[in-house]
């Protein structure tokens, strides 16, 4: 896609600090360099978000997310990972090429990556009526 920084990285037009690559996905360090090992995992084919990504491609990208995450915990001394994604303008997505953030974590590292959300005022019964999918098995 034209004017997509992540597509330019995949094509080699822009540099990256590559962590992992396979036929479908590329993982590289986030240039924000805000926490040690902050990694982005992207599909090599342009998709805007999880909402438009073909299932087979999304499966391959999630497999890469899992491989990199396991590597960080098993081989790099981290205790766990946070995996984050924003899909769509209303979710604060800032780069409109599907990507997952992996934040490698250590116990007591002082990072607070989960948002603190205010209590929702609607009942769960009301919410489930709106959101329940009809084809649940």
Secondary structure as UniProt FT lines:
FT   TURN            2..3
FT   HELIX           5..10
FT   TURN            11..12
FT   STRAND          18..21
FT   STRAND          25..29
FT   TURN            31..32
FT   TURN            36..37
FT   STRAND          39..43
FT   TURN            50..52
FT   HELIX           55..75
FT   STRAND          80..84
FT   HELIX           89..91
FT   STRAND          99..105
FT   TURN            107..108
FT   HELIX           124..131
FT   TURN            134..135
//
